[in-house]
Amino acid sequence: MKTKITILLSILTLILSCQPSFEDTVDLKVQNWIHGSENCEDNMDPPIQVVKYNSHTYILRQNKCTNYEAPFMFLFFGENKALLMDTGATQEDDIFPLYKTVNTIINDWSKKNGEVELIVAHTHKHEDHYAGNAQFKGKPNTSVIGLEVNDVQDFFKIANWPEEVVDYDLGNRMMKIIPIPGHHASSIAVYDTSTKILLTGDTFYPGRLYINDWIAFKMSIERLVKFTDINEISTILGNHIEMTQTAGVDYPMGSIYQPKEHQLPLSVLTLKELSNALTKLGDTPTKQIHDSFIIYPVD
């Protein structure tokens, strides 16, 4: 009996030793982000803020003084691949050195963990999320996924768009790819089974939720809610912050200075608030202001 217990404990120890460690994480509810300046000539912040969420996960934010959109980007490491979600709003590497920044992170990580292939994907096809692609194209050990629906389908092997949720393995780190058209036809959400983070791009974030296809958007939000019902979610992270710390009040479009931003993370409860609101609004696209987001149909 003791021999069996010893063998089981040895196997368990071996399995756990192969798992990436995610125990130490940053509290994103209190994380301070660079938020621009009243006069960008006086701005001393780096063009890209890098936050190490844990030893295998990084969150990057573009400086609002390089582009007012100030999108967030996310870098996940597995044993074989690193996944970068989005490449920001600026193409020029002298203004926005994204490849250099990401490559430095990867090189530092690889010294401890081994080399990985970089996969560059996108939450959707809007320029503030793919402008930096040119910095990555043609670089060694790097693949940049296309921006159209068929490109996303082909790469992630999604046969039934947008109903099918598929797995994408980074090497002992499984990501789930969830089609969520509505904001844009090629919009996807990404769920990390390790940290339990759900990325929702511009479909759901503390800001103006621009809706291009009302019916598709409603159905996507319904599917996201159903996904959260059967999967543990630690936090939901979108790609921008446009809301202030005052409930229901957003910063004007084009703002380069946002000193009192809403926190980046949103909750499943807030996602369900959005879903319920869309259901009550029916099939008529309608603008509606909530504490942490604004439903914003695009004419």
Secondary structure, 3 states (H helix, E strand, C coil): CHHHHHHHHHHHHHHHHHCCCCCCCCCCCCCCCCCECCCHHHCCCCCEEEEEEECCEEEEEECCCCCCCCCEEEEEECCCEEEEECCCCCCCCCCCCHHHHHHHHHHHHHHHHCCCEEEEECCCCCHHHCHHHHHCCCCCCEEECCCCHHHHHHHHCCCCCCCCCEEEECCCCEEEEEECCCCCCCCEEEEECCCCEEEEECCCCCCEEEECCHHHHHHHHHHHHHHHHHCCCCEEEECCCCEECCCCCECCCCCCECCCECCCCECHHHHHHHHHHHHHHCCCCCCEECCCCEEEECC
